[in-house]
Amino acid sequence: MAENTEINVTEEIPKIDLSESFREFSGKNSDYYVKTLSQIQSSDENANPWNKAAMLCGPAWCAARGLWNLFWLFTIAEMVALVQLGRGIWGDLGAEKMGEAAQLSQRAHDLRLEAGFAGTLGDESAQSSVEIALNLDKAAELAILEAQAAADTWWIYLTVGVVLFVVLRYVMGKYANRLYELQYSAWRLNNKIASGFNVQRLTLGLVLLTVIVPLTLYRFTVSSPVDWLTDVPTDGSYYTNSANMLEGWFDSTADAGKGVFDGITAGAQSVLDILELLLVDAPWPVVAVFLVVIAWRVASIRVAIFTAASLFYIGFLGLWEASMVSIVLVGAAAFFCILIGIPLGIWFSRSERAYAVARPILDLMQTIPPFVYLIPIIAFFGTGRVPGILATIIFAMPPVVRLTALGLRQVPRTVIEAAVAFGATKWKILIGVELPLATPAIMTGVNQTILMSLSMVVIASLIGAKGLGQEVLTALQYVAKGQGILAGLAILFCAMMLDRIVQGRFQRQEDQ
């Protein structure tokens, strides 16, 4: 007969003594922090030791302990409280209204003088000036009353400042150790994170507070601060001289590189001419059928139906030629972006040094306002469709470069190693392995480039690119709301057509 025997095994998880780690992390006053950090990391959820040093010293404690995010947060919050205190104690709360009253009184005085002079000449407008002066006197008296009422609210600012300051210091004392424990946890993972009590950090924090607090209090509590504090003391000639120097550089560079710029213009113009021959000069029924068939064969029948509906909308409103010109501009810009961007992305995926150099340039291309880089485009290439394309290329190329590099970097190394083991050359690996696997990222970059090119249609029309952007620009100039909305919808449908075709092709490849 078998006996069932139940064995209860209770194993206690040994507690790790982190005292030495706490001591190494905290540095000065380590006994206190060993005790408090141990309590916080214990199972007691209510353990929250009070930090008197943090409560008394505030942001200075944060600086000494390397909690710079907390330093700036509490410095800004305490500055709000101190400004309210300053306004309540010595701030001239009614100064603005008193100044307004003085201006009104001066204006009334001037009108009375004008009325007296006009009365001596027998002018009938003297009585009207006197009445206006009386109204201004009443407005001045009202402003004085409002100034006195504002001055009587000093105790509100004082109370708000005191309460806010006390609450901030209470929060600091109550939660400082909790935040310091988070700093400790991060330090255990990365010992480069600030730890201990550092006199240099404390000195830096005190210097920052010494500069920030008095200047901010003076700026927001004194009715008329000194000019150098509100306006940057500079000479306007620096701006003029720098602008003249840049203008001279642009002119000399345009003259010296005229041959290069003309060659770029000719190359872009040739692509434009080919696309215009296909989409603008060809009979519109042929172009419409061609686009619908392309959408059907490349994407799907649903995309073809949507393309047909969009083309009907464009043609019905008489925007056919302008829409085809916009598509030509976008197509030419996208062609050059892909032609240049994908090879650059491949290069950057291979060379970290080259990508490190190119990254800030790509950031500049994406973040600088388009109106700014229209200036050098006009200086070097003039106005027209080609400069519009070049401006669009600058704005729309970064996505395809970045996503090509990203897609190639994300190709699994094991797949590449397997291809090398089978004897594949670098070119075979790139064409047959890396690019197919990176296709999703590359196609996303192409799609973003196309959509960003369309977003430049309106801006490029400012330098003579025409198309639908010209229709929107005209609507803005004459406040033609209906015309602007209809042309904007045409741009939207062009963007959606191109997006659906590109994404449909990619989706069909994935489904296969």
Rosetta blueprint (number, residue, H / E / L):
1 M L
2 A L
3 E L
4 N L
5 T L
6 E L
7 I L
8 N L
9 V L
10 T L
11 E L
12 E L
13 I L
14 P L
15 K L
16 I L
17 D L
18 L L
19 S H
20 E H
21 S H
22 F H
23 R H
24 E H
25 F H
26 S H
27 G L
28 K L
29 N L
30 S H
31 D H
32 Y H
33 Y H
34 V H
35 K H
36 T H
37 L H
38 S H
39 Q H
40 I H
41 Q H
42 S L
43 S L
44 D L
45 E L
46 N L
47 A L
48 N L
49 P L
50 W L
51 N L
52 K H
53 A H
54 A H
55 M H
56 L H
57 C H
58 G L
59 P H
60 A H
61 W H
62 C H
63 A H
64 A H
65 R L
66 G L
67 L L
68 W H
69 N H
70 L H
71 F H
72 W H
73 L H
74 F H
75 T H
76 I H
77 A H
78 E H
79 M H
80 V H
81 A H
82 L H
83 V H
84 Q H
85 L H
86 G H
87 R H
88 G H
89 I H
90 W L
91 G L
92 D L
93 L L
94 G L
95 A H
96 E H
97 K H
98 M H
99 G H
100 E H
101 A H
102 A H
103 Q H
104 L H
105 S H
106 Q H
107 R H
108 A H
109 H H
110 D H
111 L H
112 R H
113 L H
114 E H
115 A H
116 G H
117 F H
118 A H
119 G H
120 T H
121 L L
122 G L
123 D L
124 E L
125 S H
126 A H
127 Q H
128 S H
129 S H
130 V H
131 E H
132 I H
133 A H
134 L H
135 N H
136 L H
137 D H
138 K H
139 A H
140 A H
141 E H
142 L H
143 A H
144 I H
145 L H
146 E H
147 A H
148 Q H
149 A H
150 A H
151 A H
152 D L
153 T L
154 W H
155 W H
156 I H
157 Y H
158 L H
159 T H
160 V H
161 G H
162 V H
163 V H
164 L H
165 F H
166 V H
167 V H
168 L H
169 R H
170 Y H
171 V H
172 M H
173 G H
174 K H
175 Y H
176 A H
177 N H
178 R H
179 L H
180 Y H
181 E H
182 L H
183 Q H
184 Y H
185 S H
186 A H
187 W H
188 R H
189 L H
190 N L
191 N L
192 K L
193 I L
194 A L
195 S L
196 G L
197 F L
198 N L
199 V H
200 Q H
201 R H
202 L H
203 T H
204 L H
205 G H
206 L H
207 V H
208 L H
209 L H
210 T H
211 V H
212 I H
213 V H
214 P H
215 L H
216 T H
217 L H
218 Y H
219 R H
220 F H
221 T H
222 V L
223 S L
224 S L
225 P L
226 V L
227 D H
228 W H
229 L H
230 T H
231 D L
232 V L
233 P L
234 T L
235 D L
236 G L
237 S H
238 Y H
239 Y H
240 T H
241 N H
242 S H
243 A H
244 N H
245 M H
246 L H
247 E H
248 G H
249 W H
250 F H
251 D H
252 S H
253 T H
254 A H
255 D H
256 A H
257 G L
258 K H
259 G H
260 V H
261 F H
262 D H
263 G H
264 I H
265 T H
266 A H
267 G H
268 A H
269 Q H
270 S H
271 V H
272 L H
273 D H
274 I H
275 L H
276 E H
277 L H
278 L H
279 L H
280 V L
281 D L
282 A L
283 P L
284 W H
285 P H
286 V H
287 V H
288 A H
289 V H
290 F H
291 L H
292 V H
293 V H
294 I H
295 A H
296 W H
297 R H
298 V H
299 A L
300 S L
301 I H
302 R H
303 V H
304 A H
305 I H
306 F H
307 T H
308 A H
309 A H
310 S H
311 L H
312 F H
313 Y H
314 I H
315 G H
316 F H
317 L L
318 G L
319 L L
320 W H
321 E H
322 A H
323 S H
324 M H
325 V H
326 S H
327 I H
328 V H
329 L H
330 V H
331 G H
332 A H
333 A H
334 A H
335 F H
336 F H
337 C H
338 I H
339 L H
340 I H
341 G H
342 I H
343 P H
344 L H
345 G H
346 I H
347 W H
348 F H
349 S H
350 R H
351 S L
352 E H
353 R H
354 A H
355 Y H
356 A H
357 V H
358 A H
359 R H
360 P H
361 I H
362 L H
363 D H
364 L H
365 M H
366 Q H
367 T H
368 I L
369 P L
370 P H
371 F H
372 V H
373 Y H
374 L H
375 I H
376 P H
377 I H
378 I H
379 A H
380 F H
381 F H
382 G L
383 T L
384 G L
385 R H
386 V H
387 P H
388 G H
389 I H
390 L H
391 A H
392 T H
393 I H
394 I H
395 F H
396 A H
397 M H
398 P H
399 P H
400 V H
401 V H
402 R H
403 L H
404 T H
405 A H
406 L H
407 G H
408 L H
409 R H
410 Q L
411 V L
412 P L
413 R H
414 T H
415 V H
416 I H
417 E H
418 A H
419 A H
420 V H
421 A H
422 F L
423 G L
424 A L
425 T L
426 K H
427 W H
428 K H
429 I H
430 L H
431 I H
432 G H
433 V H
434 E H
435 L H
436 P H
437 L H
438 A H
439 T H
440 P H
441 A H
442 I H
443 M H
444 T H
445 G H
446 V H
447 N H
448 Q H
449 T H
450 I H
451 L H
452 M H
453 S H
454 L H
455 S H
456 M L
457 V H
458 V H
459 I H
460 A H
461 S H
462 L H
463 I H
464 G L
465 A L
466 K L
467 G L
468 L H
469 G H
470 Q H
471 E H
472 V H
473 L H
474 T H
475 A H
476 L H
477 Q H
478 Y L
479 V L
480 A L
481 K H
482 G H
483 Q H
484 G H
485 I H
486 L H
487 A H
488 G H
489 L H
490 A H
491 I H
492 L H
493 F H
494 C H
495 A H
496 M H
497 M H
498 L H
499 D H
500 R H
501 I H
502 V H
503 Q H
504 G H
505 R H
506 F H
507 Q H
508 R H
509 Q H
510 E H
511 D H
512 Q L
